[in-house]
Amino acid sequence: MPLHPAYAQVSALLGAVFILIFGNGLSNTLIPLGATAASFPPLSIGLIGSAYFGGMLVGCIAAPRIIARAGHIRAFAAFVAIATVTALSHPIFVEPAAWAAIRAVTGFCFAGLYATIESWMHDKADNVVRGRVLALYQIIHYAGSASGQQAIRFINPASFVPFSLVAGALALSVLPLAYTRTDPPEPPPVPRLRLHWLFRISPVGVAGALVSGIANGTFWSLAPVFAERSGLGASGVASFMTAAILGAALVQWPVGRLADRHDRRYLMLVAIALAVAAQAAIVWYAKSDPWVLILLAALIGAAALVLYPLSSSHAQDLGGRENAVEVSTGLLLAYTIGAIVGPTSAAWLMGQIGPQALFIHNLTFHVAFVVFIIWRLWQRPGRV
């Protein structure tokens, strides 16, 4: 059976994603480790994580207009250029407020990059293949992130070298798109950012994006701190984070195939119920053998990190191709709102209870989302 043409049409984009996320994956682990090495207090590290998503919030509002004005490729290049400069700024200004400001600008750029990438993919994929195209995107995303996480093993997080490596990867991500022969989507009309409209057509999609932001933003910002304070060294932190990424990557394709054939909400329900169980286990075994923690990290990644792509696919099914940019940016806005709140509230809770409070925080929101999905399935049965 020949491959669906959507795969060929997004191949260059996926190449760019791998290089881009290699740099961002390294940065996501590097920032909390570098902040810890610089003796930033835990609450400051949480605020730095929230600042990234605060920048994303502004980016969600601005990105649709930038994409409509410049087109997908030129918008991508502009966001990458700014993000490259911010990566190089960290070792110059080693101070919590400065890092928070730098991460806010970086978050703005990545909101634009994700909106560009995801609206491009949704434009090329129809409902029949959307779940698998997004699954392939997530696999590439996690492969790039895992590669970036592993790079921390070989470099000193307190030096300028890893920040230079991040900047180099971001800059190189432009090359696949610069040489592609595939036409990008036509620049869309300037969409309105109507979160109330999006929630009306897809309550589970928006709620899933919000909960993903709360839990995933918290995990990426503070899991390295949890791993270090649970007795893992620098290489153990890298293994912990990579295990979560690989766990997520391994399930993306089978989950995507199932989601294209069944009601995506059932897949969300099963995945988040498993995430609750895995997070409860890691709270119980927080001071256990390092390999137990790494295995549980893989299970959390496999269960919790599929929620956003499932939410996105579900909302795009209902929103229609003509609204792809509006749906993508609306979901990203919901994700970002959650990710602003999550790291700061979890960091405060970790200061009160200990590092395992990270997962107490996240499983609480996941339990609430399980209840919400069950209610929506009762309210609106069927695939939509």
C-alpha positions as CSV (number, residue, x, y, z in Angstrom):
1,M,0.0,0.0,0.0
2,P,1.5,3.4,-1.0
3,L,2.2,5.9,1.8
4,H,-0.2,8.7,2.2
5,P,1.2,11.9,0.5
6,A,1.0,13.8,3.8
7,Y,4.2,11.9,5.0
8,A,6.3,13.2,2.1
9,Q,4.9,16.7,2.4
10,V,6.0,17.0,6.1
11,S,9.4,15.2,5.8
12,A,11.5,18.4,5.6
13,L,9.5,19.9,8.5
14,L,10.2,16.8,10.6
15,G,13.9,17.1,9.8
16,A,13.8,20.7,11.1
17,V,11.9,19.6,14.2
18,F,14.5,17.0,15.2
19,I,17.4,19.5,15.1
20,L,15.3,22.2,16.7
21,I,14.1,20.0,19.6
22,F,17.6,18.6,20.1
23,G,18.6,22.1,21.1
24,N,15.5,22.7,23.1
25,G,15.7,19.3,24.9
26,L,19.2,20.1,26.0
27,S,18.1,23.5,27.1
28,N,15.2,22.2,29.2
29,T,17.5,20.0,31.3
30,L,20.4,22.5,31.2
31,I,18.4,25.4,32.7
32,P,17.3,23.8,36.0
33,L,20.7,22.1,36.4
34,G,22.6,25.3,35.6
35,A,20.3,27.3,38.0
36,T,21.0,24.7,40.8
37,A,24.7,24.9,40.1
38,A,24.5,28.7,40.4
39,S,22.7,28.3,43.8
40,F,19.3,29.7,42.7
41,P,16.7,29.0,45.3
42,P,14.0,26.4,44.4
43,L,11.2,28.9,44.0
44,S,13.4,31.0,41.6
45,I,13.9,27.9,39.5
46,G,10.1,27.3,39.4
47,L,9.6,31.0,38.4
48,I,12.1,30.7,35.6
49,G,10.1,27.7,34.3
50,S,6.9,29.7,34.5
51,A,8.5,32.7,32.8
52,Y,9.2,30.5,29.7
53,F,5.5,29.7,29.5
54,G,4.6,33.3,30.2
55,G,6.5,34.2,27.1
56,M,4.7,31.4,25.3
57,L,1.4,33.0,26.3
58,V,2.3,36.2,24.6
59,G,3.6,34.2,21.6
60,C,0.3,32.4,21.3
61,I,-1.4,35.7,20.8
62,A,1.2,37.2,18.4
63,A,2.1,34.1,16.4
64,P,-1.0,33.9,14.2
65,R,-0.5,37.4,12.9
66,I,3.2,36.8,12.3
67,I,2.5,33.6,10.4
68,A,-0.2,35.3,8.4
69,R,2.1,38.3,7.5
70,A,5.3,36.4,6.8
71,G,4.3,32.9,5.8
72,H,5.3,29.7,7.5
73,I,9.0,29.4,6.4
74,R,9.9,33.0,7.0
75,A,8.1,33.1,10.4
76,F,10.0,29.9,11.4
77,A,13.4,31.5,10.5
78,A,12.6,34.7,12.4
79,F,11.6,32.8,15.6
80,V,14.7,30.6,15.3
81,A,17.0,33.6,15.0
82,I,15.7,35.3,18.2
83,A,15.8,32.0,20.1
84,T,19.4,31.5,19.1
85,V,20.4,34.8,20.6
86,T,18.6,34.1,23.8
87,A,20.3,30.7,24.2
88,L,23.7,32.5,24.1
89,S,22.6,35.0,26.7
90,H,22.4,32.6,29.7
91,P,26.1,32.4,30.5
92,I,26.4,36.2,30.1
93,F,23.7,37.1,32.7
94,V,23.9,34.5,35.5
95,E,21.1,35.9,37.8
96,P,17.6,34.6,38.4
97,A,15.7,37.7,37.1
98,A,17.8,37.8,34.0
99,W,17.3,34.1,33.3
100,A,13.5,34.5,33.8
101,A,13.5,37.3,31.2
102,I,15.6,35.3,28.8
103,R,13.3,32.3,29.1
104,A,10.3,34.5,28.6
105,V,11.7,35.6,25.2
106,T,12.6,32.0,24.4
107,G,9.0,30.9,25.2
108,F,7.6,33.6,22.9
109,C,9.8,32.2,20.1
110,F,8.8,28.5,20.7
111,A,5.1,29.4,20.8
112,G,5.6,30.8,17.3
113,L,7.6,27.8,16.2
114,Y,5.1,25.2,17.5
115,A,2.2,27.1,16.0
116,T,4.1,27.2,12.7
117,I,5.0,23.5,12.8
118,E,1.6,22.2,13.9
119,S,-0.5,24.3,11.6
120,W,1.7,23.2,8.7
121,M,1.2,19.5,9.6
122,H,-2.5,19.8,10.1
123,D,-2.8,21.6,6.7
124,K,-1.2,18.6,5.1
125,A,-3.0,15.8,7.0
126,D,-6.7,15.0,6.9
127,N,-8.7,13.2,9.6
128,V,-7.9,9.7,8.2
129,V,-4.2,10.0,8.8
130,R,-3.9,12.9,11.3
131,G,-3.3,10.8,14.3
132,R,-0.4,8.9,12.7
133,V,1.2,12.1,11.3
134,L,1.0,13.7,14.7
135,A,2.4,10.5,16.2
136,L,5.4,10.6,13.8
137,Y,5.9,14.3,14.7
138,Q,5.9,13.3,18.4
139,I,8.4,10.5,17.8
140,I,10.7,12.8,16.0
141,H,10.2,15.4,18.7
142,Y,11.0,13.0,21.5
143,A,14.0,11.6,19.6
144,G,15.5,15.0,19.3
145,S,14.7,15.8,22.9
146,A,16.3,12.6,24.1
147,S,19.4,13.2,22.1
148,G,19.7,16.7,23.6
149,Q,19.1,15.3,27.1
150,Q,22.0,12.8,26.7
151,A,24.4,15.5,25.6
152,I,24.3,16.8,29.2
153,R,26.4,13.7,30.1
154,F,29.4,15.0,28.3
155,I,29.5,18.7,29.1
156,N,29.6,20.9,32.3
157,P,26.2,22.5,32.8
158,A,27.8,25.4,34.5
159,S,30.0,26.4,31.5
160,F,29.2,28.3,28.3
161,V,29.7,25.3,26.1
162,P,26.2,23.7,26.4
163,F,24.5,27.0,25.7
164,S,26.6,27.4,22.6
165,L,25.5,23.9,21.5
166,V,21.9,24.8,22.0
167,A,22.3,27.9,19.9
168,G,24.1,26.0,17.1
169,A,21.3,23.4,17.0
170,L,18.6,26.1,16.8
171,A,20.3,27.9,14.0
172,L,20.9,24.7,12.0
173,S,17.2,23.7,12.2
174,V,16.4,26.3,9.4
175,L,18.4,24.3,6.8
176,P,15.9,21.5,6.0
177,L,13.1,24.0,5.3
178,A,15.5,26.3,3.3
179,Y,16.1,23.4,0.9
180,T,12.7,21.7,0.7
181,R,10.9,21.6,-2.6
182,T,7.5,21.1,-0.9
183,D,5.3,24.1,-0.8
184,P,4.4,25.4,2.7
185,P,0.8,26.2,3.4
186,E,-0.6,29.4,2.0
187,P,-0.3,32.2,4.6
188,P,-3.7,32.1,6.4
189,P,-5.9,35.0,7.0
190,V,-5.3,36.5,10.4
191,P,-7.2,34.2,12.7
192,R,-9.1,35.3,15.8
193,L,-7.9,33.7,19.0
194,R,-11.3,32.4,20.3
195,L,-10.7,30.1,23.2
196,H,-14.4,30.2,24.1
197,W,-15.3,29.0,20.6
198,L,-12.7,26.3,20.7
199,F,-14.0,25.1,24.1
200,R,-17.5,25.0,22.8
201,I,-16.6,22.7,19.9
202,S,-14.1,20.6,21.8
203,P,-14.3,20.8,25.6
204,V,-12.1,17.7,26.1
205,G,-9.5,19.0,23.6
206,V,-9.1,22.3,25.5
207,A,-9.2,20.7,28.9
208,G,-6.6,18.1,27.8
209,A,-4.3,20.9,26.5
210,L,-4.7,22.8,29.8
211,V,-4.0,19.7,32.0
212,S,-1.1,18.8,29.7
213,G,0.4,22.3,30.3
214,I,0.0,22.0,34.0
215,A,1.6,18.6,34.3
216,N,4.1,18.6,31.4
217,G,5.3,22.1,32.1
218,T,5.9,21.2,35.7
219,F,7.6,17.9,34.7
220,W,10.0,19.5,32.2
221,S,10.8,22.4,34.6
222,L,11.2,20.5,37.8
223,A,11.8,16.8,37.1
224,P,15.6,17.3,36.9
225,V,15.4,18.9,40.3
226,F,13.4,15.9,41.6
227,A,15.8,13.4,40.1
228,E,18.9,15.2,41.6
229,R,17.3,15.5,45.1
230,S,16.3,11.8,44.9
231,G,20.0,10.9,44.8
232,L,20.6,10.7,41.1
233,G,23.8,12.3,39.8
234,A,24.1,14.3,36.5
235,S,24.2,11.1,34.4
236,G,21.3,9.7,36.4
237,V,19.3,12.9,35.8
238,A,19.9,12.5,32.1
239,S,18.8,8.9,32.2
240,F,15.7,9.8,34.2
241,M,14.6,12.5,31.6
242,T,15.6,10.3,28.6
243,A,13.5,7.4,30.0
244,A,10.4,9.6,30.1
245,I,11.1,10.8,26.6
246,L,11.7,7.3,25.2
247,G,8.6,5.9,27.0
248,A,6.5,8.6,25.3
249,A,8.2,8.0,21.9
250,L,7.6,4.3,21.9
251,V,3.8,4.5,22.3
252,Q,3.2,7.4,19.9
253,W,2.7,5.3,16.8
254,P,0.4,2.6,18.2
255,V,-1.6,5.2,20.1
256,G,-1.9,7.3,16.9
257,R,-3.1,4.3,14.9
258,L,-5.7,3.5,17.5
259,A,-6.8,7.1,17.8
260,D,-7.5,7.3,14.0
261,R,-9.9,4.3,14.4
262,H,-11.6,5.0,17.7
263,D,-12.9,7.8,19.8
264,R,-9.8,9.7,20.9
265,R,-11.3,10.5,24.3
266,Y,-11.2,6.8,25.3
267,L,-7.5,6.7,24.5
268,M,-7.0,9.8,26.7
269,L,-8.9,8.2,29.5
270,V,-6.8,5.1,29.5
271,A,-3.5,6.9,29.2
272,I,-4.2,9.4,32.0
273,A,-5.5,6.6,34.3
274,L,-2.2,4.8,33.8
275,A,-0.3,8.1,34.4
276,V,-2.1,8.5,37.7
277,A,-1.0,5.0,38.8
278,A,2.7,5.5,37.6
279,Q,2.9,8.9,39.5
280,A,1.4,7.4,42.7
281,A,4.1,4.7,42.4
282,I,7.0,7.2,42.0
283,V,5.7,9.1,45.1
284,W,5.9,5.9,47.1
285,Y,9.3,4.9,45.7
286,A,10.9,8.4,45.6
287,K,13.9,7.2,47.6
288,S,14.2,3.8,46.0
289,D,16.8,2.3,43.7
290,P,17.7,4.6,40.8
291,W,16.6,2.0,38.2
292,V,13.1,1.9,39.8
293,L,12.9,5.7,39.4
294,I,14.1,5.5,35.8
295,L,11.6,2.7,34.9
296,L,8.7,4.7,36.5
297,A,9.8,7.8,34.5
298,A,9.5,5.8,31.3
299,L,6.0,4.7,32.4
300,I,5.0,8.3,33.2
301,G,6.3,9.4,29.8
302,A,4.4,6.7,28.0
303,A,1.1,7.5,29.7
304,A,1.1,11.3,30.4
305,L,3.0,12.7,27.4
306,V,0.5,11.4,24.8
307,L,-2.3,13.6,26.2
308,Y,-1.5,16.8,24.2
309,P,-1.3,15.1,20.7
310,L,-4.5,13.2,21.4
311,S,-6.2,16.5,22.5
312,S,-4.8,18.3,19.5
313,S,-6.1,15.6,17.1
314,H,-9.5,15.5,18.7
315,A,-9.9,19.3,18.5
316,Q,-8.6,19.5,14.9
317,D,-11.1,16.8,13.9
318,L,-13.9,19.1,15.1
319,G,-12.4,22.4,14.1
320,G,-11.8,21.7,10.3
321,R,-8.8,22.3,8.1
322,E,-9.7,25.9,7.4
323,N,-9.3,26.7,11.2
324,A,-6.0,24.8,11.6
325,V,-4.0,27.8,12.8
326,E,-6.7,29.0,15.1
327,V,-7.2,25.6,16.7
328,S,-3.4,25.1,17.0
329,T,-2.8,28.4,18.6
330,G,-5.9,28.1,20.8
331,L,-4.7,24.8,22.2
332,L,-1.2,26.1,22.6
333,L,-2.7,29.0,24.6
334,A,-4.6,26.6,26.9
335,Y,-1.4,24.5,27.3
336,T,0.6,27.7,28.1
337,I,-1.9,28.9,30.7
338,G,-1.5,25.6,32.5
339,A,2.3,25.6,32.2
340,I,2.5,29.1,33.7
341,V,0.7,28.0,36.8
342,G,2.1,24.5,37.1
343,P,5.9,25.0,37.8
344,T,5.4,27.7,40.3
345,S,2.7,25.9,42.3
346,A,4.6,22.6,42.2
347,A,7.9,24.3,43.2
348,W,6.1,25.8,46.3
349,L,4.7,22.4,47.2
350,M,8.1,20.8,46.8
351,G,9.5,23.3,49.2
352,Q,6.8,22.4,51.7
353,I,6.8,18.6,51.3
354,G,9.9,17.5,49.4
355,P,10.8,16.5,45.8
356,Q,8.1,13.9,45.5
357,A,5.5,16.7,45.8
358,L,6.1,17.2,42.0
359,F,4.1,14.0,41.2
360,I,1.5,14.6,43.9
361,H,0.8,17.9,42.2
362,N,0.5,16.4,38.7
363,L,-1.5,13.3,39.6
364,T,-4.1,15.5,41.3
365,F,-4.8,17.3,38.0
366,H,-4.8,14.1,36.1
367,V,-7.4,12.6,38.4
368,A,-9.6,15.6,37.8
369,F,-9.2,15.3,34.1
370,V,-10.2,11.6,34.2
371,V,-13.4,12.6,35.9
372,F,-14.0,15.3,33.3
373,I,-13.6,12.8,30.4
374,I,-16.0,10.4,31.9
375,W,-18.6,13.2,32.3
376,R,-18.1,14.3,28.6
377,L,-18.4,10.7,27.3
378,W,-21.7,10.5,29.1
379,Q,-22.8,13.9,27.8
380,R,-21.7,13.3,24.2
381,P,-21.1,9.6,23.3
382,G,-19.7,8.7,19.9
383,R,-16.4,9.5,18.2
384,V,-16.9,13.3,18.6
